[in-house]
Structures are given as structure tokens and as C-alpha cells.
Amino acid sequence: MFLGCYAQTEQYACELSARQVLPKLDVDLVEIRGAACCGFPLNSINNLTWTYLTARNLALCEDQHLDMLPLCNGCHLSMCEVKHALQDSPALKEKVNGLLALEDLRYEGTTRVRHIIEVLHDDVGPERIQKTISRPLVGLKFAAHYGCHALRPSELGRADDSRNPRKLETLIGALGARWDMYPERLDCCGAGIAVSAGESSLKIAGAKLEKLRTAGFDGLVTTCPFCMRMYDARQEAIGALLGSTTSFPAFYYTQLLGLCMGVDRGSLGLHLNMSPVDEVIQKLEAKTA
Amino acid sequence: MVIRSNDLDLGFVEEVSQISGEAVKSCFQCGTCTGTCPSGRLTSLRTRMIIRKTVLGLKKEVLSSPALWECMICFKCHEQCPRGVNIPTVMLALRNLAVREGVPPPEGYLKMAKSVFEEGAVQPPQEVVTRDFESFSRTSLNLSSISKPADLAKFSRALGEIGLRKIIGG
């Protein structure tokens, strides 16, 4: 398991809930020792820095002979893209290996990179999830937010179809909840310009939350900590900027799955969500009480 | 806008194509990229214009444009581009070139780069305050300390060899 920067330094519920639910589905989580940033944000200022950082994490994973499971969409794209680039260019691979030799590491490109949506949908499967849960989310309707890099660029092989993805919706359905399509489903969370155009990034995230609220959804569901940071942690800032009282529950899929499995709120980090998640949890608990 | 021939760098588009690996010149200016851009609705980013100026060779103007940094790298335009140009990859190549030419990137990028250079992550672990105004850290949540390179000195040396130290001004 590769946590990445935001899950490790801020979005703690991502790690907490993943550690609770994945082992219950027989997905063993092993932390990659010595890992650093995937380099994704630094690709903007220096491409080789990004290539080196991602190849370094993959090399560490190769040493442990494990599949790679990055929890963040940005980390996942980095790994897929760098693997592809190094396969295409033996010269670049040698250059990177020259740098990795400083730490006695070597990149070969043998690690299989998996997305958490693929692990849950393709490896574990919705039927298995359905059998594992004891408290289904009956009577609630959720909106799936995949996040850009789970779907695009499509030619790199992403977690689901870029134009008509269904896996996250199927996974929501496996929890007994309803889901629905909405026009902004494939839109970006805005995090990509959080450092260069902060207000615009908040407006982009806020627009989606407002649409979901008025469309009658009970909450937004995602797996990506970078997106969740926008939709959950930044919700107060969005409200202040837009002068609205937009408050809309946002969850990690692994948090909802954990609730359905009967895991307590605290272990899933539900006390850390900044959006108003209590109402949804109370509805669920009232039904199963 | 008046374009003067001595403002043009005719090798610019080749340089960008070479770095990005994309056929920038194949753009026929349909504007689908600008039309699909979720950032451009709110920011100064006009994707088609950046591509056009790049093809023309307006190097200085393109590289110094703040709009370069307003692309969210969401790949929506790329999925729609009828010429199959991976535009976000072109944007990243332009940003790399801008930095190489001495244009300072937005402050946040330098901050993240400095933190990765010194500590391995874009920021140190943050103390979070919940909606009930309680404070939590990794330790109080019973989470182990964050993953870091075993030998930070060797790690920073590799990044220094790439030239990151120079970029962050160390």
C-alpha cells in the first residue's frame, strides 16, 4: 500500500478506513518502507524529478515483490505513466537507474499497479462485498465521484471507462444504497489549481457540491484523498467564498463500507470529516437499531 | 494584437514537441479544448490560444503567461481532441520550459518541492481539527510515523543531481 502525501499528512480518514476494511476482504496491506512523494505535483516544474520519484517508489515495491496499491488517483496515474515512459525509453530508464543507484535501488518495471476501485470491484467483487456487510445503506442515495485521474487519460489503462464508468456506482449499490447519474459526474474537483488559483479551485469544487445538494443526493462518495480534501476539508472555505451555506456530506467509499460492516465511526475516521456526515450515519443507525 | 517577426522563435514548437512527445503542430484550432476546459470557465486559461501561440513561436509570451499554471491537468481536453494531442502533457512541458528559462512558478510549487527535497513529502504531517473542534495528529490517531527515505542525505543528493536544488534556490 502506498499512501502518498495527502493521505499521510492530512487526510487521515483515508488510511484509517482503508486499514479497517481491506484486510476484512482478504486484501493484505503492507506499507512500502522508505517511500517518498510520488512526484506528481513536481512534474510541473521538472519532469525528471517526477520520473525519478515515482520510479523510486516502484523500485522499493519491486524489492518487496508486492502489487502496488496507491490510495490517491494522482499517485496511481504517476505510477502508470512513469512505468509506460520507462518502458518506452531504455535511455531514460538507465538515467533513472543511475540516480537510484545512490540508494542501492534498481527499477525493472515488474510491479503491477492497482487502483483501489479495481481491487474492490474487479478483485474482491460487489457480490463478496454484499455478503460481508451486515448493515446495508437502505434508503440513501449517493453520487459517485471518481476523480479525473481514475479515468483519464484513457489510453494509459485507468480504473474504469473514461466516458461511461460504472464501477464506483456498482460498489455503492453493493452497500444497499441507491446511486444516480448527474451531469457533473466526470468533472474535476479543482484540486489541480489549488496552489495557483485557489479561489477558482474552490468555486469548481463548490459548484459540484451545490448541484448534488439540490439534486437530492444524500452524499458524495470518492476514494481519492486529493479530491476528498477539496470536497470535505475545504467545504468551509468554499462556503465562505461563495457566501452560501452549502454543506453536503462527503465520504470515502471505505468509510461507508466500514459502517456497513459494523465498524465503529472512530476507527473509520468519521469524526475527522469536516462535512456534515452525522445525519447520514444517524439514518443508517436508526434503521438498524 | 500585432505580432512582430523578431518576437518569434521558430524553433519553439519543435522544442515543445520534442519535450512533450506530442505533435503540437497538428492542432487545427477547432477550440474543443477551450470548450471542454473546466478551469477556463473561471480562469484566464484559453487552451487553444496557448497552443496557437506555441505553434507561432511566441515563446516569451507563452512561457511568462500565468494561464499556463491554471490548467488542472484533468485530461478532459485530451479525451476530446480530434487531433489526439495530449494537451495537459504539452502544458506540463511548457511549465518545465518556463522554469528552465527562469520564470518563477507559483509559490506553492516551490514550497512543495522544498519539502520533498528535505523531508520526502509535500508537507509535514498536519494537526487536524475536527468539526467538533477536537485536535488530532497521527500519534493521537494511533497511526505510525510517515514513510520517509531511509537515508535522506542520499535521497536529496539524487534530487540535487537532477537540479531540484537549483530550482528551489537552495
Interface residues (C-beta under 8 A of the other chain):
Chain A: L3 C5 Y6 Q8 T9 E10 Y12 E15 L16 E31 I32 R33 G34 A35 A36 C37 G39 P41 L42 N43 S44 I45 N46 N47 L48 T49 Y52 L53 L99 L100 L102 E103 C148 H149 R152 P153 S154 S162 R163 L186 D187 C188 G190 A191 G192 I193 A194 V195 S196 A197 S200 S201 K203 I204 G269 H271 L272 N273 M274 S275 P276
Chain B: I19 P38 S39 L42 T43 P66 W69 E70 C71 M72 I73 C74 F75 K76 H78 E79 N86 P88 L92 A93 R95 N96 V99 P105 P106 E107 G108 Y109 L110 M112 A113 V116 G120 A121 V122 Q123 P124 P125 Q126 V128 T130 R131 D132 E134 F136 R138 L141 L143 S144 I146 S147 K148 P149 A150 D151 K154 F155 R157 A158 L159 E161 I162 G163 L164 I167
